[in-house]
Amino acid sequence: MDHTDVKTLFDANIDNSSLSIKQQSVLKASLILFAEKGYENTSTQDIAKLAGCAEGTVFKHFKTKDALLKAVLDPFVNDILPQVIVDFLKDLSGQPEEHFAVLLRYAVRDRIKYIMENRQEMRIFIQEIVKNPSMLEGLTSRLVLVIETSVNQVFSCYQARGELVDWDAMRIIRTISGVLLGYLIPNIVMSSKPLDVDETTNEIVEFLLQGLVPAEARDEAETR
């Protein structure tokens, strides 16, 4: 499945906002520079230069650099990441009813690829999550209904066949997301080296299957 990149989604979100052209230019420039140089290494002078305006204009509209960061992150939490997640869940719910392990591998690999392809932009969001975990909680609470509606039926099918533990959908999603982020956050935040997508997928899936597949189903698979 093709996925729209984060920057394109951000630009479209800003273009469709009620912000002035100057404000839009400042936010777009901020995303580019925060992604390339990091928040701490980006000055408001850098932002103003890329946005084609005076530094005073940046402060006029956003008051402080922290306020500017918040203005960049708000579309991520309120619009962009929810859209990315909803689109992915629709794709996931439309997958053929193969064994749960096959679906899990597809989902994990797909999300790793997407995050790696957008790692610079995602780094901005993830660094803030580390500082302020409530941001992730807020995003999750916004998506509870969507997640449960999208994947409940899919999960129920695997649970009925004994391939998936009898947990509610959100508990399963939190488990998968927690392990995935545990692998990716150190790589995204502390390293610029390419990630071996297949190797990482194999490690994550192998670990998750130990917890998400009932013991009797694992024993049966091993005896085949």
Secondary structure, 3 states (H helix, E strand, C coil): CCCCCHHHHHHHHHHCCCCCHHHHHHHHHHHHHHHHHCCCCCCHHHHHHHHCCCHHHHHHHHCCHHHHHHHHHHHHHHHHHHHHHHHHHHHHHCCCCCCHHHHHHHHHHHHHHHHHHCHHHHHHHHHHHHHCCHHHHHHHHHHHHHHHHHHHHHHHHHHHCCCCCCCCHHHHHHHHHHHHHHHHHHHHHHCCCCCCHHHHHHHHHHHHHHHHCCHHHHHHHHCC
